[in-house]
Amino acid sequence: MKNILHITQAEQWEDAKIIGSYRADSLDIEGFIHCSEANQIVKVANRFFFNQKGLVLLFIDADKVQAEVRYEEAEIGELFPHIYGELNIDAVFGAIAFDSGEDGMFELPPEVVDLG
């Protein structure tokens, strides 16, 4: 099982669970949903979600994603997983609250460390 992670607003995740699939804004704008691997998530959170609250971190089994998953190079030269299409809810095996600390920065949650 290859695990990937995605940060989203808690409200969007709750709506997705009702609908049965998740669509990030980036899917409409860029054609894919941005994801990260465990070693990338804090860097991504601090760069794009600094000082934000009301977020959840989705744990996704990439092998269960029905849409295409591609690992593509980002501007920093690292490969990041992208989901090309809607994310089917049954590929998500966990979701935890993921808020920045008092300093606006994010830390790696223990649940991510446990993913290995």
Contacts in CASP RR format, 6 or more apart in sequence:
PFRMAT RR
TARGET T0000
AUTHOR 0000-0000-0000
METHOD contacts of the structure
MODEL  1
MKNILHITQAEQWEDAKIIGSYRADSLDIEGFIHCSEANQIVKVANRFFF
NQKGLVLLFIDADKVQAEVRYEEAEIGELFPHIYGELNIDAVFGAIAFDS
GEDGMFELPPEVVDLG
1 61 0 8 1.000
1 62 0 8 1.000
1 63 0 8 1.000
2 61 0 8 1.000
2 62 0 8 1.000
2 63 0 8 1.000
3 37 0 8 1.000
3 38 0 8 1.000
3 59 0 8 1.000
3 60 0 8 1.000
3 61 0 8 1.000
3 62 0 8 1.000
3 115 0 8 1.000
4 35 0 8 1.000
4 36 0 8 1.000
4 37 0 8 1.000
4 60 0 8 1.000
4 62 0 8 1.000
4 69 0 8 1.000
4 81 0 8 1.000
5 35 0 8 1.000
5 36 0 8 1.000
5 37 0 8 1.000
5 38 0 8 1.000
5 41 0 8 1.000
5 57 0 8 1.000
5 58 0 8 1.000
5 59 0 8 1.000
5 60 0 8 1.000
5 112 0 8 1.000
6 24 0 8 1.000
6 33 0 8 1.000
6 34 0 8 1.000
6 35 0 8 1.000
6 36 0 8 1.000
6 57 0 8 1.000
6 58 0 8 1.000
6 60 0 8 1.000
6 87 0 8 1.000
7 36 0 8 1.000
7 41 0 8 1.000
7 44 0 8 1.000
7 45 0 8 1.000
7 48 0 8 1.000
7 49 0 8 1.000
7 55 0 8 1.000
7 56 0 8 1.000
7 57 0 8 1.000
7 58 0 8 1.000
7 98 0 8 1.000
8 22 0 8 1.000
8 24 0 8 1.000
8 55 0 8 1.000
8 56 0 8 1.000
8 58 0 8 1.000
9 54 0 8 1.000
9 55 0 8 1.000
9 56 0 8 1.000
10 54 0 8 1.000
10 55 0 8 1.000
10 56 0 8 1.000
10 97 0 8 1.000
11 54 0 8 1.000
12 22 0 8 1.000
12 24 0 8 1.000
13 22 0 8 1.000
13 56 0 8 1.000
13 58 0 8 1.000
13 95 0 8 1.000
16 22 0 8 1.000
16 23 0 8 1.000
16 87 0 8 1.000
16 89 0 8 1.000
17 89 0 8 1.000
20 88 0 8 1.000
20 89 0 8 1.000
21 86 0 8 1.000
21 87 0 8 1.000
21 88 0 8 1.000
21 89 0 8 1.000
22 33 0 8 1.000
22 58 0 8 1.000
22 86 0 8 1.000
22 87 0 8 1.000
22 89 0 8 1.000
22 92 0 8 1.000
23 33 0 8 1.000
23 85 0 8 1.000
23 86 0 8 1.000
23 87 0 8 1.000
24 33 0 8 1.000
24 34 0 8 1.000
24 87 0 8 1.000
26 32 0 8 1.000
26 33 0 8 1.000
26 34 0 8 1.000
27 33 0 8 1.000
27 83 0 8 1.000
27 85 0 8 1.000
27 86 0 8 1.000
31 84 0 8 1.000
31 85 0 8 1.000
32 70 0 8 1.000
32 82 0 8 1.000
32 83 0 8 1.000
32 84 0 8 1.000
32 85 0 8 1.000
33 82 0 8 1.000
33 83 0 8 1.000
33 85 0 8 1.000
33 87 0 8 1.000
34 44 0 8 1.000
34 80 0 8 1.000
34 82 0 8 1.000
35 60 0 8 1.000
35 69 0 8 1.000
35 80 0 8 1.000
35 81 0 8 1.000
35 82 0 8 1.000
35 83 0 8 1.000
36 44 0 8 1.000
36 80 0 8 1.000
36 81 0 8 1.000
37 80 0 8 1.000
37 81 0 8 1.000
38 108 0 8 1.000
38 112 0 8 1.000
38 113 0 8 1.000
38 115 0 8 1.000
38 116 0 8 1.000
40 78 0 8 1.000
40 80 0 8 1.000
41 57 0 8 1.000
41 106 0 8 1.000
41 108 0 8 1.000
41 112 0 8 1.000
42 106 0 8 1.000
42 107 0 8 1.000
42 108 0 8 1.000
45 98 0 8 1.000
45 100 0 8 1.000
45 106 0 8 1.000
46 105 0 8 1.000
46 106 0 8 1.000
49 55 0 8 1.000
49 100 0 8 1.000
49 106 0 8 1.000
50 100 0 8 1.000
50 104 0 8 1.000
50 105 0 8 1.000
51 100 0 8 1.000
51 104 0 8 1.000
52 99 0 8 1.000
52 100 0 8 1.000
53 99 0 8 1.000
53 100 0 8 1.000
54 97 0 8 1.000
54 99 0 8 1.000
55 97 0 8 1.000
55 98 0 8 1.000
55 99 0 8 1.000
56 95 0 8 1.000
56 96 0 8 1.000
56 97 0 8 1.000
56 98 0 8 1.000
57 95 0 8 1.000
57 96 0 8 1.000
57 97 0 8 1.000
57 98 0 8 1.000
57 109 0 8 1.000
57 111 0 8 1.000
57 112 0 8 1.000
58 87 0 8 1.000
58 92 0 8 1.000
58 94 0 8 1.000
58 95 0 8 1.000
59 92 0 8 1.000
59 93 0 8 1.000
59 94 0 8 1.000
59 95 0 8 1.000
59 96 0 8 1.000
59 111 0 8 1.000
59 115 0 8 1.000
60 87 0 8 1.000
60 91 0 8 1.000
60 92 0 8 1.000
60 93 0 8 1.000
61 91 0 8 1.000
61 92 0 8 1.000
61 93 0 8 1.000
62 69 0 8 1.000
62 81 0 8 1.000
62 91 0 8 1.000
64 88 0 8 1.000
64 90 0 8 1.000
64 91 0 8 1.000
65 83 0 8 1.000
65 87 0 8 1.000
65 88 0 8 1.000
65 91 0 8 1.000
66 88 0 8 1.000
66 91 0 8 1.000
67 83 0 8 1.000
67 84 0 8 1.000
67 85 0 8 1.000
67 86 0 8 1.000
67 87 0 8 1.000
67 88 0 8 1.000
68 83 0 8 1.000
68 84 0 8 1.000
68 85 0 8 1.000
69 81 0 8 1.000
69 82 0 8 1.000
69 83 0 8 1.000
69 84 0 8 1.000
70 81 0 8 1.000
70 82 0 8 1.000
70 84 0 8 1.000
71 79 0 8 1.000
71 80 0 8 1.000
71 81 0 8 1.000
71 82 0 8 1.000
72 79 0 8 1.000
72 80 0 8 1.000
72 82 0 8 1.000
73 79 0 8 1.000
73 80 0 8 1.000
74 80 0 8 1.000
96 109 0 8 1.000
96 111 0 8 1.000
98 106 0 8 1.000
98 109 0 8 1.000
100 106 0 8 1.000
101 107 0 8 1.000
END
